[in-house]
Amino acid sequence: EKDEPGEEVRVTYRELLELTCRLGNTLKRHGVKRGDRVTIYMPPCPLAVASMLACARIGAVHAVVFAGFSAESLADRIRD
């Protein structure tokens, strides 16, 4: 569900799986591998969910940070 009332995005399990696999392959092409740490900084949306699942599929540890943090807070969360 988006920020505006009445606006929503529907994603099927198949669409989510396809997006997750594409993102996982993209991460691997960029050198992300099992055990690497990934910080996902994006608003809550289907792409954010697929990004988390893609990290889990390839074994990368991921942390999710949503907007609204100062630069210092964001840097602390990434280091943690």
Backbone as CSV, one residue per row, in Angstrom:
resi,resn,N_x,N_y,N_z,CA_x,CA_y,CA_z,C_x,C_y,C_z
1,GLU,0.844,-1.168,0.000,0.000,0.000,0.000,0.891,1.234,0.000
2,LYS,0.553,2.185,-0.835,1.349,3.410,-0.946,0.936,4.420,0.112
3,ASP,1.617,5.559,0.119,1.340,6.596,1.109,-0.053,7.194,0.958
4,GLU,-0.503,7.321,-0.266,-1.815,7.904,-0.520,-2.903,6.856,-0.281
5,PRO,-3.959,7.219,0.437,-5.046,6.262,0.656,-5.652,5.795,-0.668
6,GLY,-5.924,4.517,-0.752,-6.533,3.965,-1.944,-5.562,3.569,-3.040
7,GLU,-4.292,3.911,-2.889,-3.292,3.527,-3.878,-2.544,2.304,-3.376
8,GLU,-2.489,1.301,-4.206,-1.774,0.087,-3.815,-1.161,-0.559,-5.044
9,VAL,-0.175,-1.391,-4.812,0.465,-2.152,-5.874,0.289,-3.623,-5.528
10,ARG,-0.227,-4.383,-6.466,-0.411,-5.817,-6.247,0.646,-6.573,-7.032
11,VAL,1.280,-7.522,-6.367,2.329,-8.325,-6.981,1.997,-9.791,-6.726
12,THR,2.056,-10.607,-7.763,1.813,-12.036,-7.564,3.083,-12.685,-7.030
13,TYR,2.938,-13.891,-6.496,4.116,-14.629,-6.032,5.094,-14.857,-7.185
14,ARG,4.582,-15.143,-8.360,5.443,-15.380,-9.522,6.230,-14.119,-9.878
15,GLU,5.545,-12.967,-9.893,6.234,-11.706,-10.192,7.304,-11.408,-9.149
16,LEU,6.979,-11.674,-7.888,7.949,-11.443,-6.819,9.152,-12.367,-6.971
17,LEU,8.920,-13.629,-7.309,10.019,-14.572,-7.508,10.896,-14.138,-8.673
18,GLU,10.284,-13.740,-9.795,11.069,-13.306,-10.953,11.900,-12.070,-10.632
19,LEU,11.315,-11.107,-9.938,12.039,-9.899,-9.561,13.170,-10.228,-8.589
20,THR,12.893,-11.121,-7.644,13.903,-11.536,-6.674,15.087,-12.195,-7.375
21,CYS,14.818,-13.093,-8.303,15.893,-13.778,-9.034,16.707,-12.795,-9.870
22,ARG,16.029,-11.865,-10.546,16.750,-10.860,-11.344,17.652,-10.010,-10.463
23,LEU,17.123,-9.580,-9.314,17.942,-8.765,-8.401,19.102,-9.575,-7.836
24,GLY,18.861,-10.827,-7.498,19.934,-11.685,-6.995,21.051,-11.835,-8.015
25,ASN,20.676,-12.046,-9.274,21.688,-12.164,-10.332,22.442,-10.857,-10.529
26,THR,21.737,-9.738,-10.420,22.394,-8.438,-10.539,23.392,-8.225,-9.403
27,LEU,22.985,-8.565,-8.196,23.906,-8.437,-7.055,25.142,-9.300,-7.264
28,LYS,24.943,-10.526,-7.725,26.086,-11.420,-7.950,27.003,-10.876,-9.038
29,ARG,26.421,-10.303,-10.099,27.249,-9.709,-11.157,28.081,-8.547,-10.634
30,HIS,27.580,-7.893,-9.590,28.314,-6.772,-8.992,29.240,-7.232,-7.868
31,GLY,29.404,-8.548,-7.745,30.388,-9.082,-6.811,29.879,-9.415,-5.423
32,VAL,28.580,-9.302,-5.176,28.038,-9.653,-3.860,27.967,-11.167,-3.767
33,LYS,28.492,-11.723,-2.665,28.496,-13.172,-2.487,28.086,-13.532,-1.073
34,ARG,27.960,-14.825,-0.825,27.553,-15.335,0.480,28.427,-14.719,1.578
35,GLY,27.790,-14.232,2.614,28.507,-13.657,3.747,28.768,-12.160,3.640
36,ASP,28.611,-11.590,2.453,28.797,-10.138,2.310,27.671,-9.410,3.036
37,ARG,27.924,-8.160,3.384,26.922,-7.333,4.049,26.379,-6.312,3.058
38,VAL,25.059,-6.202,3.035,24.377,-5.289,2.115,23.409,-4.434,2.920
39,THR,23.432,-3.132,2.697,22.450,-2.247,3.307,21.475,-1.810,2.232
40,ILE,20.201,-1.996,2.498,19.150,-1.636,1.550,18.511,-0.346,2.049
41,TYR,18.647,0.718,1.260,18.128,2.037,1.627,17.098,2.441,0.588
42,MET,15.856,2.135,0.866,14.780,2.478,-0.049,13.455,2.470,0.690
43,PRO,12.444,3.083,0.127,11.145,3.118,0.805,10.486,1.743,0.778
44,PRO,9.527,1.511,1.676,8.816,0.240,1.653,8.021,0.095,0.350
45,CYS,8.366,-0.907,-0.436,7.708,-1.159,-1.713,8.031,-2.592,-2.138
46,PRO,7.379,-3.097,-3.162,7.684,-4.455,-3.606,9.155,-4.656,-3.987
47,LEU,9.787,-3.635,-4.537,11.203,-3.747,-4.895,12.076,-3.922,-3.650
48,ALA,11.724,-3.269,-2.553,12.470,-3.429,-1.304,12.328,-4.862,-0.783
49,VAL,11.136,-5.408,-0.862,10.909,-6.794,-0.422,11.725,-7.748,-1.281
50,ALA,11.690,-7.546,-2.595,12.459,-8.401,-3.494,13.961,-8.269,-3.230
51,SER,14.425,-7.082,-2.887,15.846,-6.877,-2.573,16.253,-7.668,-1.335
52,MET,15.408,-7.645,-0.315,15.695,-8.429,0.893,15.729,-9.917,0.578
53,LEU,14.753,-10.377,-0.187,14.704,-11.791,-0.543,15.883,-12.194,-1.424
54,ALA,16.309,-11.304,-2.313,17.462,-11.593,-3.174,18.724,-11.759,-2.333
55,CYS,18.910,-10.898,-1.355,20.067,-11.030,-0.469,20.018,-12.360,0.274
56,ALA,18.848,-12.713,0.770,18.700,-13.970,1.496,18.980,-15.158,0.578
57,ARG,18.548,-15.092,-0.666,18.763,-16.193,-1.612,20.235,-16.455,-1.866
58,ILE,21.050,-15.393,-1.934,22.464,-15.592,-2.220,23.297,-15.685,-0.947
59,GLY,22.660,-15.532,0.210,23.373,-15.689,1.473,24.068,-14.442,1.964
60,ALA,23.699,-13.296,1.421,24.282,-12.035,1.883,23.480,-11.536,3.089
61,VAL,24.179,-11.057,4.076,23.528,-10.489,5.254,23.038,-9.103,4.868
62,HIS,21.774,-8.804,5.161,21.258,-7.502,4.759,20.636,-6.772,5.947
63,ALA,20.733,-5.441,5.874,20.092,-4.556,6.837,19.228,-3.591,6.047
64,VAL,18.072,-3.287,6.571,17.140,-2.402,5.880,17.074,-1.073,6.624
65,VAL,17.245,0.016,5.895,17.164,1.360,6.456,16.194,2.151,5.599
66,PHE,15.160,2.676,6.221,14.195,3.482,5.486,14.554,4.957,5.623
67,ALA,14.032,5.778,4.743,14.341,7.205,4.728,13.973,7.871,6.049
68,GLY,14.551,9.013,6.280,14.228,9.772,7.475,15.375,9.838,8.463
69,PHE,16.490,9.177,8.173,17.642,9.210,9.066,18.615,10.292,8.619
70,SER,19.289,10.903,9.576,20.331,11.871,9.229,21.512,11.109,8.633
71,ALA,22.423,11.838,8.020,23.597,11.205,7.423,24.408,10.451,8.475
72,GLU,24.534,11.036,9.665,25.304,10.386,10.730,24.616,9.112,11.201
73,SER,23.297,9.176,11.384,22.554,7.995,11.812,22.618,6.887,10.779
74,LEU,22.529,7.271,9.515,22.629,6.289,8.440,24.000,5.630,8.446
75,ALA,25.045,6.422,8.583,26.408,5.883,8.618,26.579,4.930,9.809
76,ASP,26.031,5.284,10.977,26.119,4.397,12.142,25.412,3.079,11.888
77,ARG,24.252,3.119,11.287,23.499,1.895,11.013,24.232,1.009,10.014
78,ILE,24.849,1.618,9.013,25.607,0.842,8.032,26.805,0.186,8.699
79,ARG,27.509,0.915,9.550,28.669,0.341,10.265,28.248,-0.798,11.190
80,ASP,27.091,-0.619,11.854,26.600,-1.667,12.764,26.286,-2.926,11.991
